[in-house]
């Protein structure tokens, strides 16, 4: 366990820089990405410790550096491949029977929290030069795009299983929960990241991933509503102090849906367009999502369509559970000008647990995401002033399912100034 803790600590802390000995250019290259894929071994006299482990081995994996001209990809940049373990667990669930249909549930809420404890937290941030370099690396975007065929391929797989197999009720529950977790983590979460991008293609992919979650309106509400109103009473996605998760599910889902319509109508009005304009995205969403369910019915069966609908609902309830833990009890207040104070890192909960960070593409560094919403996931920072969740995201969601335990752990962590001002509002 100590080894794995050091390993993951190195993967994160080491992302700032790598200390190299005074070797020639040829000597420091371990793997050189060229047209002939030439490989240059590390000299035996070099002692390298990117993970805090010294070695004289010529083939120690942790020192691999892939270079192409002046741009290099460090092996630790591929740590986000770990996010694909969730689709892998879903594949195991969908191909199983009995209790093993809950494989993804066990993995998400037992294995990952345990790994969070073993590997611990890392608060280090990238220095400016490294961040500038990582911002342009194609691999980080490619790892997001790969989720599209994975998510839809696995959906087709499980819907095919529902069509031809006969399951017990408890098995269907396990399959539905596993499907919901898959869509929440590798569907909605990736859609959320891409929805903040400027590229039309990335935004279209974002909407495509929201579709099976039956939550396409979230694209509008999140980008044009939530990020402007976060931590205020006007924001449906911000949980109030002492509000239970179950009450939040109802208020958040309903208020965000209404807000999305209001925002869409405002956008149309500003452009002088009618309700039936082709630019009315909300109208399109209400055509596309039923069409998706009808397509499932046509391609598979009525039972598969019903299953797809349930999985979509479970997925967006997982999303709202994440919204709950990300903003619980935090508030922005109005200044003397009558406007709300500017969004700061202390208006969202942060989490630096290593496994949660890579499994969710740094969503857990949510404070910085709200502080600078256009920043790509691989660049997000940890801020000292951010309130910090005592547990990782999966464990926090489990805790929120039991309101008395959630309040007992979280209420003392809500900043006193916020609680005092809330009491007088």
FENSUL-V104483 format. One record per residue. PHI is phi as a letter, one per 40 degrees, with the letter a starting at -180 (999 if undefined). OMEGA is omega in radians with two decimals (none if undefined). D_CENTER is the distance of its C-alpha to the mean C-alpha in Angstrom with 1 decimal. Layout:
# FENSUL-V104483
phi=PHI omega=OMEGA d_center=D_CENTER
phi=PHI omega=OMEGA d_center=D_CENTER
This chain:
# FENSUL-V104483
phi=999 omega=3.10 d_center=25.6
phi=c omega=3.13 d_center=26.7
phi=d omega=-3.13 d_center=26.4
phi=c omega=3.07 d_center=22.7
phi=c omega=3.11 d_center=22.1
phi=c omega=-3.14 d_center=23.9
phi=c omega=-3.10 d_center=22.2
phi=c omega=3.07 d_center=18.7
phi=c omega=3.12 d_center=20.1
phi=c omega=3.14 d_center=21.7
phi=c omega=-3.12 d_center=18.8
phi=c omega=-3.12 d_center=17.1
phi=c omega=-3.13 d_center=20.3
phi=c omega=-3.13 d_center=21.9
phi=c omega=3.09 d_center=19.5
phi=c omega=-3.13 d_center=21.7
phi=a omega=3.08 d_center=24.8
phi=b omega=3.09 d_center=27.0
phi=c omega=-3.13 d_center=30.5
phi=b omega=3.08 d_center=32.9
phi=c omega=-3.14 d_center=36.6
phi=c omega=-3.13 d_center=39.2
phi=b omega=3.08 d_center=39.4
phi=c omega=3.14 d_center=40.3
phi=d omega=-3.12 d_center=37.8
phi=c omega=-3.09 d_center=38.8
phi=c omega=-3.04 d_center=38.4
phi=c omega=3.13 d_center=34.8
phi=c omega=3.09 d_center=33.4
phi=c omega=3.04 d_center=32.2
phi=b omega=3.13 d_center=31.0
phi=b omega=-3.10 d_center=32.1
phi=c omega=-3.14 d_center=30.5
phi=b omega=-3.11 d_center=33.6
phi=c omega=3.13 d_center=35.2
phi=b omega=3.09 d_center=36.8
phi=f omega=3.14 d_center=33.8
phi=c omega=3.14 d_center=36.1
phi=b omega=3.11 d_center=35.2
phi=b omega=-3.09 d_center=36.6
phi=c omega=3.05 d_center=36.6
phi=c omega=3.13 d_center=36.1
phi=c omega=-3.05 d_center=39.6
phi=c omega=-3.08 d_center=40.7
phi=c omega=-3.10 d_center=41.6
phi=c omega=3.07 d_center=38.2
phi=b omega=-3.05 d_center=36.3
phi=b omega=-3.14 d_center=32.6
phi=a omega=3.12 d_center=30.1
phi=c omega=3.12 d_center=26.6
phi=b omega=-3.13 d_center=25.4
phi=g omega=-3.13 d_center=28.3
phi=b omega=-3.14 d_center=30.4
phi=c omega=3.13 d_center=33.6
phi=a omega=3.01 d_center=35.0
phi=b omega=-3.08 d_center=37.9
phi=c omega=3.12 d_center=36.5
phi=c omega=-3.04 d_center=36.4
phi=b omega=-3.09 d_center=33.5
phi=c omega=-2.98 d_center=31.0
phi=d omega=-3.02 d_center=27.5
phi=c omega=-3.13 d_center=25.8
phi=c omega=-3.09 d_center=28.0
phi=d omega=3.04 d_center=27.3
phi=b omega=3.14 d_center=26.9
phi=c omega=-3.10 d_center=26.8
phi=b omega=3.03 d_center=28.6
phi=a omega=-3.02 d_center=29.6
phi=f omega=-3.12 d_center=32.1
phi=c omega=-3.12 d_center=30.8
phi=c omega=-3.11 d_center=27.1
phi=b omega=3.02 d_center=25.6
phi=b omega=3.14 d_center=22.5
phi=c omega=-3.07 d_center=22.2
phi=d omega=-3.10 d_center=21.3
phi=c omega=3.05 d_center=18.7
phi=c omega=-3.12 d_center=16.7
phi=c omega=-3.12 d_center=16.2
phi=c omega=-3.12 d_center=14.3
phi=c omega=2.99 d_center=11.1
phi=d omega=3.11 d_center=13.2
phi=d omega=3.13 d_center=12.5
phi=c omega=3.13 d_center=9.3
phi=c omega=3.08 d_center=12.1
phi=c omega=3.08 d_center=13.6
phi=c omega=3.01 d_center=11.8
phi=d omega=3.10 d_center=13.7
phi=c omega=3.11 d_center=16.6
phi=c omega=3.11 d_center=16.8
phi=c omega=3.08 d_center=16.6
phi=c omega=3.11 d_center=19.5
phi=c omega=3.11 d_center=21.4
phi=c omega=-3.04 d_center=21.0
phi=c omega=-3.14 d_center=22.2
phi=c omega=-3.04 d_center=25.0
phi=b omega=3.05 d_center=26.3
phi=b omega=3.09 d_center=28.5
phi=g omega=-3.06 d_center=29.2
phi=c omega=-3.09 d_center=27.0
phi=c omega=2.99 d_center=25.0
phi=c omega=3.12 d_center=23.4
phi=c omega=-3.07 d_center=21.2
phi=d omega=-3.12 d_center=20.0
phi=c omega=3.11 d_center=16.3
phi=c omega=3.11 d_center=16.8
phi=c omega=-3.10 d_center=18.7
phi=c omega=-3.06 d_center=16.2
phi=c omega=-2.98 d_center=13.1
phi=b omega=3.02 d_center=15.4
phi=b omega=-3.07 d_center=18.1
phi=c omega=-3.10 d_center=17.5
phi=c omega=3.05 d_center=14.1
phi=d omega=3.10 d_center=15.5
phi=c omega=3.10 d_center=18.6
phi=c omega=3.07 d_center=17.1
phi=d omega=3.14 d_center=15.5
phi=c omega=-3.09 d_center=19.1
phi=c omega=-3.05 d_center=20.7
phi=c omega=3.05 d_center=18.7
phi=g omega=-3.07 d_center=18.5
phi=b omega=3.04 d_center=17.0
phi=b omega=-3.08 d_center=17.2
phi=b omega=-3.09 d_center=17.7
phi=c omega=3.09 d_center=19.2
phi=b omega=3.09 d_center=18.3
phi=c omega=3.01 d_center=19.3
phi=c omega=-2.99 d_center=22.8
phi=d omega=-3.10 d_center=23.5
phi=c omega=-3.14 d_center=25.0
phi=c omega=3.14 d_center=22.2
phi=c omega=3.13 d_center=19.6
phi=c omega=3.13 d_center=21.8
phi=c omega=-3.10 d_center=22.1
phi=c omega=-3.12 d_center=18.5
phi=c omega=-3.06 d_center=17.8
phi=b omega=-3.08 d_center=20.1
phi=c omega=-3.07 d_center=19.2
phi=c omega=-3.02 d_center=18.6
phi=c omega=-3.11 d_center=17.0
phi=c omega=3.07 d_center=13.5
phi=c omega=-3.13 d_center=13.7
phi=c omega=3.14 d_center=15.4
phi=c omega=3.04 d_center=12.7
phi=c omega=-3.07 d_center=10.4
phi=c omega=-3.11 d_center=13.6
phi=c omega=3.12 d_center=14.5
phi=c omega=-3.12 d_center=12.0
phi=c omega=3.11 d_center=14.4
phi=c omega=3.12 d_center=17.4
phi=c omega=-3.10 d_center=15.7
phi=c omega=-3.08 d_center=14.3
phi=c omega=3.06 d_center=17.6
phi=c omega=3.12 d_center=19.7
phi=c omega=3.06 d_center=18.6
phi=c omega=3.12 d_center=19.1
phi=c omega=3.14 d_center=22.5
phi=c omega=-3.09 d_center=23.2
phi=c omega=3.11 d_center=22.7
phi=c omega=3.05 d_center=24.5
phi=c omega=3.10 d_center=27.3
phi=c omega=3.13 d_center=27.5
phi=c omega=-3.11 d_center=27.8
phi=c omega=-2.98 d_center=30.5
phi=b omega=-3.07 d_center=32.7
phi=b omega=3.05 d_center=32.2
phi=b omega=-3.06 d_center=33.3
phi=b omega=2.95 d_center=31.0
phi=c omega=-3.10 d_center=31.8
phi=d omega=-3.10 d_center=30.0
phi=c omega=3.08 d_center=28.1
phi=c omega=3.09 d_center=27.0
phi=c omega=3.09 d_center=25.7
phi=c omega=3.13 d_center=23.7
phi=c omega=3.12 d_center=22.1
phi=c omega=-3.13 d_center=21.4
phi=c omega=3.11 d_center=20.0
phi=c omega=3.12 d_center=17.7
phi=c omega=3.09 d_center=16.5
phi=c omega=3.12 d_center=16.0
phi=c omega=3.11 d_center=14.1
phi=c omega=3.10 d_center=11.6
phi=d omega=-3.12 d_center=11.4
phi=c omega=-3.13 d_center=10.9
phi=c omega=-3.04 d_center=8.4
phi=c omega=-3.06 d_center=6.0
phi=b omega=3.06 d_center=7.5
phi=b omega=-3.09 d_center=8.9
phi=c omega=-3.09 d_center=7.7
phi=c omega=3.10 d_center=4.1
phi=c omega=3.09 d_center=6.2
phi=c omega=3.11 d_center=8.9
phi=c omega=3.14 d_center=7.6
phi=c omega=-3.10 d_center=7.5
phi=c omega=3.14 d_center=10.7
phi=c omega=3.11 d_center=12.2
phi=c omega=-3.13 d_center=12.8
phi=c omega=-3.12 d_center=14.8
phi=c omega=-3.10 d_center=18.6
phi=c omega=3.11 d_center=19.4
phi=c omega=-3.13 d_center=20.6
phi=c omega=-3.13 d_center=19.4
phi=c omega=3.11 d_center=15.8
phi=c omega=3.09 d_center=16.1
phi=c omega=3.08 d_center=17.9
phi=c omega=3.09 d_center=15.3
phi=d omega=-3.13 d_center=12.8
phi=c omega=3.11 d_center=15.4
phi=c omega=-3.13 d_center=16.2
phi=c omega=3.06 d_center=12.9
phi=c omega=-3.02 d_center=13.3
phi=d omega=-3.12 d_center=16.8
phi=c omega=3.08 d_center=16.8
phi=c omega=3.13 d_center=14.7
phi=f omega=-3.02 d_center=17.7
phi=a omega=-3.07 d_center=15.8
phi=c omega=3.12 d_center=16.6
phi=c omega=3.12 d_center=18.1
phi=c omega=3.12 d_center=14.8
phi=d omega=-3.13 d_center=14.8
phi=c omega=-3.03 d_center=18.0
phi=c omega=-3.09 d_center=17.5
phi=c omega=-3.05 d_center=14.3
phi=c omega=-3.07 d_center=15.6
phi=b omega=-3.12 d_center=19.2
phi=b omega=-3.04 d_center=19.2
phi=d omega=-3.08 d_center=16.5
phi=c omega=3.08 d_center=16.2
phi=c omega=-2.99 d_center=20.0
phi=b omega=-3.07 d_center=20.6
phi=d omega=3.10 d_center=18.0
phi=g omega=3.03 d_center=19.8
phi=b omega=3.11 d_center=22.9
phi=c omega=-3.13 d_center=24.7
phi=c omega=-3.08 d_center=24.2
phi=c omega=3.13 d_center=20.4
phi=c omega=-3.08 d_center=19.7
phi=c omega=3.08 d_center=16.1
phi=b omega=-3.12 d_center=17.5
phi=c omega=3.12 d_center=18.9
phi=c omega=3.05 d_center=22.5
phi=c omega=-3.12 d_center=24.0
phi=g omega=3.04 d_center=25.3
phi=c omega=-3.14 d_center=23.6
phi=c omega=3.10 d_center=22.6
phi=c omega=-3.06 d_center=19.4
phi=c omega=3.05 d_center=21.6
phi=c omega=3.14 d_center=23.2
phi=c omega=3.10 d_center=20.0
phi=d omega=-3.09 d_center=18.9
phi=c omega=-3.08 d_center=22.2
phi=c omega=-3.09 d_center=22.3
phi=c omega=-3.12 d_center=18.8
phi=c omega=-3.08 d_center=18.9
phi=c omega=-3.10 d_center=22.5
phi=c omega=3.13 d_center=22.3
phi=c omega=3.10 d_center=19.4
phi=c omega=3.11 d_center=21.2
phi=c omega=3.14 d_center=24.4
phi=c omega=3.14 d_center=22.9
phi=c omega=3.10 d_center=21.5
phi=c omega=-3.14 d_center=25.1
phi=c omega=3.14 d_center=26.6
phi=c omega=3.13 d_center=24.5
phi=c omega=3.13 d_center=25.3
phi=c omega=3.09 d_center=29.0
phi=c omega=3.12 d_center=29.0
phi=c omega=3.11 d_center=27.6
phi=c omega=-3.12 d_center=30.3
phi=c omega=3.14 d_center=33.0
phi=c omega=-3.13 d_center=32.3
phi=c omega=-3.14 d_center=32.8
phi=g omega=-3.09 d_center=35.9
phi=b omega=-3.13 d_center=34.5
phi=c omega=3.14 d_center=35.3
phi=d omega=-3.08 d_center=33.2
phi=c omega=3.08 d_center=33.8
phi=c omega=3.08 d_center=32.7
phi=c omega=3.12 d_center=30.7
phi=c omega=3.05 d_center=28.2
phi=c omega=-3.09 d_center=27.5
phi=c omega=-3.13 d_center=24.0
phi=c omega=3.09 d_center=24.0
phi=c omega=3.09 d_center=27.0
phi=c omega=-3.13 d_center=25.5
phi=d omega=-3.12 d_center=22.5
phi=c omega=2.99 d_center=25.2
phi=c omega=-3.05 d_center=26.9
phi=c omega=-3.06 d_center=24.1
phi=c omega=3.03 d_center=22.4
phi=c omega=3.11 d_center=25.9
phi=c omega=3.09 d_center=26.8
phi=c omega=-3.13 d_center=23.9
phi=c omega=3.10 d_center=25.0
phi=c omega=3.10 d_center=28.6
phi=c omega=3.08 d_center=27.8
phi=c omega=3.10 d_center=26.4
phi=d omega=-3.08 d_center=29.7
phi=c omega=-3.09 d_center=31.8
phi=c omega=-3.05 d_center=30.2
phi=b omega=-3.12 d_center=29.9
phi=a omega=3.09 d_center=31.3
phi=c omega=3.12 d_center=31.3
phi=c omega=3.12 d_center=29.8
phi=c omega=3.10 d_center=26.9
phi=c omega=3.11 d_center=26.4
phi=c omega=3.10 d_center=26.4
phi=c omega=3.14 d_center=24.0
phi=c omega=3.13 d_center=21.6
phi=c omega=3.13 d_center=22.0
phi=c omega=3.13 d_center=21.3
phi=c omega=3.10 d_center=18.1
phi=c omega=3.12 d_center=16.9
phi=c omega=3.11 d_center=17.8
phi=d omega=-3.12 d_center=16.2
phi=c omega=-3.10 d_center=12.8
phi=c omega=3.01 d_center=13.1
phi=c omega=3.01 d_center=14.5
phi=c omega=3.07 d_center=11.5
phi=d omega=-3.12 d_center=9.6
phi=c omega=3.04 d_center=12.6
phi=c omega=3.08 d_center=12.7
phi=c omega=3.05 d_center=9.4
phi=d omega=-3.12 d_center=11.3
phi=d omega=-3.07 d_center=14.3
phi=c omega=-3.10 d_center=13.3
phi=c omega=-3.01 d_center=11.8
phi=b omega=-3.04 d_center=15.1
phi=d omega=2.96 d_center=17.7
phi=g omega=-3.08 d_center=21.2
phi=c omega=-3.06 d_center=20.6
phi=a omega=2.89 d_center=22.8
phi=b omega=-3.12 d_center=24.1
phi=b omega=-3.12 d_center=27.8
phi=c omega=3.10 d_center=30.3
phi=c omega=-3.14 d_center=32.4
phi=c omega=-3.14 d_center=36.1
phi=c omega=-3.11 d_center=35.5
phi=g omega=3.10 d_center=33.9
phi=c omega=3.11 d_center=30.5
phi=c omega=3.09 d_center=27.4
phi=c omega=-3.11 d_center=26.7
phi=c omega=3.11 d_center=24.3
phi=c omega=3.14 d_center=20.6
phi=b omega=-3.13 d_center=20.3
phi=d omega=-3.12 d_center=17.9
phi=c omega=3.09 d_center=19.5
phi=c omega=3.06 d_center=18.5
phi=a omega=3.09 d_center=15.0
phi=c omega=-3.12 d_center=14.2
phi=b omega=3.04 d_center=12.9
phi=a omega=-3.10 d_center=12.1
phi=b omega=3.12 d_center=13.1
phi=c omega=-2.92 d_center=13.2
phi=c omega=-3.07 d_center=13.0
phi=c omega=3.10 d_center=11.7
phi=d omega=-3.14 d_center=8.8
phi=c omega=-3.07 d_center=8.0
phi=c omega=-3.14 d_center=8.5
phi=c omega=-3.11 d_center=7.2
phi=b omega=3.11 d_center=3.5
phi=f omega=3.03 d_center=4.9
phi=g omega=3.08 d_center=6.2
phi=d omega=-3.07 d_center=4.3
phi=c omega=3.00 d_center=7.2
phi=c omega=-2.95 d_center=9.6
phi=c omega=3.12 d_center=9.5
phi=c omega=-3.13 d_center=13.3
phi=c omega=3.11 d_center=13.5
phi=c omega=3.13 d_center=11.1
phi=c omega=3.12 d_center=13.6
phi=c omega=3.12 d_center=16.5
phi=b omega=-2.93 d_center=15.9
phi=c omega=-3.13 d_center=13.6
phi=c omega=-3.12 d_center=14.7
phi=c omega=-3.13 d_center=13.8
phi=c omega=-3.00 d_center=11.8
phi=d omega=-3.07 d_center=8.8
phi=c omega=-3.09 d_center=11.5
phi=b omega=-3.03 d_center=13.8
phi=c omega=-3.07 d_center=12.2
phi=b omega=2.97 d_center=14.8
phi=b omega=-3.11 d_center=15.7
phi=b omega=-3.12 d_center=18.5
phi=c omega=-3.07 d_center=21.4
phi=c omega=-3.13 d_center=21.9
phi=c omega=2.99 d_center=18.4
phi=c omega=-2.99 d_center=18.7
phi=b omega=3.05 d_center=17.0
phi=c omega=-3.14 d_center=15.8
phi=c omega=-3.13 d_center=18.3
phi=b omega=3.03 d_center=16.0
phi=c omega=-3.07 d_center=12.6
phi=c omega=-3.12 d_center=10.0
phi=d omega=3.13 d_center=11.6
phi=c omega=3.11 d_center=15.0
phi=c omega=3.09 d_center=14.6
phi=c omega=3.10 d_center=13.8
phi=d omega=-3.14 d_center=16.9
phi=c omega=-3.11 d_center=18.9
phi=c omega=3.10 d_center=18.2
phi=c omega=3.09 d_center=19.9
phi=b omega=-3.00 d_center=23.0
phi=d omega=3.14 d_center=23.7
phi=d omega=3.12 d_center=26.6
phi=c omega=3.12 d_center=24.7
phi=c omega=-3.13 d_center=21.8
phi=c omega=-3.11 d_center=24.4
phi=c omega=-3.12 d_center=26.3
phi=c omega=-2.97 d_center=23.6
phi=c omega=-3.07 d_center=21.7
phi=d omega=3.10 d_center=24.7
phi=c omega=-3.10 d_center=26.4
phi=c omega=3.08 d_center=23.4
phi=c omega=-3.10 d_center=23.3
phi=d omega=-3.07 d_center=25.3
phi=d omega=-3.13 d_center=28.9
phi=d omega=3.13 d_center=29.6
phi=c omega=-3.14 d_center=27.1
phi=c omega=-3.14 d_center=28.6
phi=c omega=3.14 d_center=32.1
phi=c omega=3.06 d_center=31.6
phi=c omega=-3.13 d_center=30.0
phi=c omega=-3.11 d_center=33.1
phi=c omega=3.12 d_center=35.4
phi=c omega=none d_center=33.6
